[in-house]
Amino acid sequence: MDQGVIPTGTVAVIGGGWAGIACAVELADAGRPVTLFEAAKRLGGRARGVDWNGIRIDNGQHLMIGAYGATQALLHRLGTTHLLERRRLDFRLPGFRLALPNLPAPLHLAGGLLLARGLTLAQKWAAARFMRTLKARHFRLPEDIPAADLLRQQQQPAPLIARLWAPICIAALNTPLETASAQVFCNVLRDSLAGRRADSDLLFNRCDLSTLLAGASIKHPGIDFRLGEKIGRIEPRRNGFHLSGPQVEAGQVVLAVHPVRLPTLLAELPEMAAVADAVATFTWQPILTLWLHFVAPVVFPFPMLGLGEGQAPWAFERNDLAPGLVAIVMSAEGPHLRLPAAQLRDVTLALLARALGPLPALLDWKTITEKRATWSCVPGLPRPGNVTPMPGLFLAGDYTADFDTTNGYPATLEGAVRSGVKCAHLILSGQG
Ligand SMILES: Cc1cc2nc3c(=O)[nH]c(=O)nc-3n(C[C@H](O)[C@H](O)[C@H](O)COP(=O)(O)OP(=O)(O)OC[C@H]3O[C@@H](n4cnc5c(N)ncnc54)[C@H](O)[C@@H]3O)c2cc1C
């Protein structure tokens, strides 16, 4: 165990998820040395690689979009953007397809809606009217309400909600439409469908998520990675903080952990009680990923296919990890979580066969349920900022936000990376 003070001017980052790594890389590239403590043996946090029978899969299937500018910039610095496959948005569910053509915005959306399959002309017009109304209001709502209420107010037809708006909301916010924040839903629509054409592109990671991060970051100049080192408590000292566990002292600390860990870590810091109390009001949403390993590759018309409307699962072709691998994602809370795993597998295989035709024999399968995959993205959530009441102590993670609700992102890689980068800029500019 290391005892002592980390070198003067070094920032201690606690947590090697995407927020912590983004913060560390931003600081190190600006010349500020960083020591990063990660409790696990591998980087990535909630977006990491997991070993399974000699294959490295992801803890949960992830999807990125072209609007993830901060995430792409981070991966560019880490030298791994070539491991992303970029495809124009093609939203396919049984009986519905929205493919955006290669036209400049906003013609790509207008053209895509016009040619969409599985919507009547009136429903297409309703979708276009909804987007126009939001744009006219600069995607800012007078008050945050459930997304389902916003869609009702805007007279969106039920089939349009079931085929387009609900799947987008559940995929992006991981929160059912009835409880999801309409403001955050609007922020997502602004940055994706209403952004530049390339913003709505889909980015598929074509390697496991830890490789996407770790390949380069583990050797990143200026960052001392301490994997497998868990911080117990943060205690105040005259010139900074004591980190129990590795027993080190640091003048500046970035807490980049899952918000559920904050109350324990902050227990010795009464100044932080308001932050701990705020996150204690959060509730959590799960994500279940079913990994199917077939004896031969399954042919997909597009790497991502919806298996039904609303909250139905999405299937992803993952031959990049191993030939014949398919990931099925089931977002948010729902009855699927109460099914025995083998029954869930059989129901899903039937849905997949309905979409793709006869499937090769199944070699192996596995479910991974992340119970606290994301915080429930509900209206008016009290999200803390990066700067805390304690000078030298900062927060980074997908849950931080600033006072402007139109900046708020859901619990996503982009939200985490933006938070980490912003935290680094605050430290570099001498704030907090
Ligand atoms: C199954 C699943 C699917 C998802 N799908 C998508 C998707 O498709 N698209 C998308 O954009 N987002 C998706 N997300 C959300 C995304 O993964 C998260 O928003 C993001 O990874 C959060 O990153 P973070 O750095 O804020 O937190 P975390 O990933 O939680 O990182 C915190 C890190 O801190 C470490 N830590 C905790 N306590 C300590 C301690 N005491 N000492 C040292 N280290 C500690 C943890 O081990 C962890 O590595 C998904 C999440 C899950 C779980």
The ligand as an SDF file (V2000), in Angstrom:
LIG
                    3D

 53 58  0  0  0  0  0  0  0  0999 V2000
  -25.9740   -1.8650  -19.3530 C   0  0  0  0  0  0  0  0  0  0  0  0
  -25.7890   -0.4060  -19.6800 C   0  0  0  0  0  0  0  0  0  0  0  0
  -26.0810    0.0670  -20.9510 C   0  0  0  0  0  0  0  0  0  0  0  0
  -25.9020    1.3920  -21.2570 C   0  0  0  0  0  0  0  0  0  0  0  0
  -26.1450    1.8270  -22.5380 N   0  0  0  0  0  0  0  0  0  0  0  0
  -25.7650    3.0530  -22.8960 C   0  0  0  0  0  0  0  0  0  0  0  0
  -25.8030    3.4480  -24.2540 C   0  0  0  0  0  0  0  0  0  0  0  0
  -26.2220    2.6800  -25.1250 O   0  0  0  0  0  0  0  0  0  0  0  0
  -25.3630    4.7000  -24.5840 N   0  0  0  0  0  0  0  0  0  0  0  0
  -24.8940    5.5450  -23.6370 C   0  0  0  0  0  0  0  0  0  0  0  0
  -24.4530    6.6430  -24.0120 O   0  0  0  0  0  0  0  0  0  0  0  0
  -24.8650    5.2250  -22.3300 N   0  0  0  0  0  0  0  0  0  0  0  0
  -25.2890    3.9930  -21.9380 C   0  0  0  0  0  0  0  0  0  0  0  0
  -25.2050    3.6240  -20.6250 N   0  0  0  0  0  0  0  0  0  0  0  0
  -24.8500    4.6180  -19.6100 C   0  0  0  0  0  0  0  0  0  0  0  0
  -23.3360    4.8340  -19.4860 C   0  0  0  0  0  0  0  0  0  0  0  0
  -22.6590    3.5970  -19.4400 O   0  0  0  0  0  0  0  0  0  0  0  0
  -23.0670    5.6100  -18.1980 C   0  0  0  0  0  0  0  0  0  0  0  0
  -23.7970    6.8090  -18.2250 O   0  0  0  0  0  0  0  0  0  0  0  0
  -21.5880    5.9740  -18.0460 C   0  0  0  0  0  0  0  0  0  0  0  0
  -20.7590    4.8620  -18.2720 O   0  0  0  0  0  0  0  0  0  0  0  0
  -21.3610    6.5420  -16.6460 C   0  0  0  0  0  0  0  0  0  0  0  0
  -19.9860    6.8510  -16.4970 O   0  0  0  0  0  0  0  0  0  0  0  0
  -19.4370    7.5340  -15.1630 P   0  0  0  0  0  0  0  0  0  0  0  0
  -17.9780    7.6680  -15.3450 O   0  0  0  0  0  0  0  0  0  0  0  0
  -20.2420    8.7410  -14.8400 O   0  0  0  0  0  0  0  0  0  0  0  0
  -19.7620    6.5020  -13.9740 O   0  0  0  0  0  0  0  0  0  0  0  0
  -19.3050    4.9940  -13.7510 P   0  0  0  0  0  0  0  0  0  0  0  0
  -19.2230    4.2840  -15.0370 O   0  0  0  0  0  0  0  0  0  0  0  0
  -20.2290    4.4340  -12.7230 O   0  0  0  0  0  0  0  0  0  0  0  0
  -17.8260    5.0820  -13.1750 O   0  0  0  0  0  0  0  0  0  0  0  0
  -17.5200    5.1760  -11.8130 C   0  0  0  0  0  0  0  0  0  0  0  0
  -16.2290    4.4250  -11.5410 C   0  0  0  0  0  0  0  0  0  0  0  0
  -15.8460    4.6660  -10.2020 O   0  0  0  0  0  0  0  0  0  0  0  0
  -15.3410    3.4760   -9.6630 C   0  0  0  0  0  0  0  0  0  0  0  0
  -15.4670    3.5890   -8.2020 N   0  0  0  0  0  0  0  0  0  0  0  0
  -16.6140    3.6060   -7.4880 C   0  0  0  0  0  0  0  0  0  0  0  0
  -16.3380    3.7510   -6.1760 N   0  0  0  0  0  0  0  0  0  0  0  0
  -14.9840    3.8440   -6.0810 C   0  0  0  0  0  0  0  0  0  0  0  0
  -14.1010    4.0280   -4.9760 C   0  0  0  0  0  0  0  0  0  0  0  0
  -14.5630    4.1230   -3.7280 N   0  0  0  0  0  0  0  0  0  0  0  0
  -12.7530    4.0860   -5.2070 N   0  0  0  0  0  0  0  0  0  0  0  0
  -12.2800    3.9900   -6.4970 C   0  0  0  0  0  0  0  0  0  0  0  0
  -13.0900    3.7970   -7.5670 N   0  0  0  0  0  0  0  0  0  0  0  0
  -14.4200    3.7460   -7.3580 C   0  0  0  0  0  0  0  0  0  0  0  0
  -16.2130    2.3900  -10.2750 C   0  0  0  0  0  0  0  0  0  0  0  0
  -15.6000    1.1170  -10.2060 O   0  0  0  0  0  0  0  0  0  0  0  0
  -16.3800    2.9200  -11.6930 C   0  0  0  0  0  0  0  0  0  0  0  0
  -15.3620    2.4230  -12.5360 O   0  0  0  0  0  0  0  0  0  0  0  0
  -25.4330    2.2930  -20.2650 C   0  0  0  0  0  0  0  0  0  0  0  0
  -25.1500    1.8350  -18.9850 C   0  0  0  0  0  0  0  0  0  0  0  0
  -25.3110    0.5070  -18.6900 C   0  0  0  0  0  0  0  0  0  0  0  0
  -24.9760    0.0160  -17.3090 C   0  0  0  0  0  0  0  0  0  0  0  0
  1  2  1  0
  2  3  1  0
  2 52  2  0
  3  4  2  0
  4  5  1  0
  4 50  1  0
  5  6  2  0
  6  7  1  0
  6 13  1  0
  7  8  2  0
  7  9  1  0
  9 10  1  0
 10 11  2  0
 10 12  1  0
 12 13  2  0
 13 14  1  0
 14 15  1  0
 14 50  1  0
 15 16  1  0
 16 17  1  0
 16 18  1  0
 18 19  1  0
 18 20  1  0
 20 21  1  0
 20 22  1  0
 22 23  1  0
 23 24  1  0
 24 25  2  0
 24 26  1  0
 24 27  1  0
 27 28  1  0
 28 29  2  0
 28 30  1  0
 28 31  1  0
 31 32  1  0
 32 33  1  0
 33 34  1  0
 33 48  1  0
 34 35  1  0
 35 36  1  0
 35 46  1  0
 36 37  1  0
 36 45  1  0
 37 38  2  0
 38 39  1  0
 39 40  1  0
 39 45  2  0
 40 41  1  0
 40 42  2  0
 42 43  1  0
 43 44  2  0
 44 45  1  0
 46 47  1  0
 46 48  1  0
 48 49  1  0
 50 51  2  0
 51 52  1  0
 52 53  1  0
M  END
$$$$
